[in-house]
Amino acid sequence: MPCSIEARLAPAVSSVYSTGSVSFKRHRLLIARCVLRTFPAILAGATLLAEVYEVGPGKTYEAIGQAPWAALQPGGTVLIHWRP
């Protein structure tokens, strides 16, 4: 079922809603459903763009100072592995 807020809300936008009306509650539910369906996709997209940098013995960066701290973007992760 497509998630189009305009298509779902257009037929009932003809009057002012009271908070107790059934149609007001129904439309709030439809909007909430659309948001809940869209939010995971947005979150997944942000995660796919995030970089993961590994620091430690045998990893891309051997020392913490070598990690590209200035290049980190929102969602980026620096994994610091334990040294024996």
Buried (B, 14 or more C-beta within 10 A) or exposed (E): EEBEBEEBEEEBEEEEBEEEEEBBEEBEEBBEBBEEEEEEEEEEEEEEEEEEBBBBEEBEBEEEEEBEEEEBEEEBEBEEEEEE
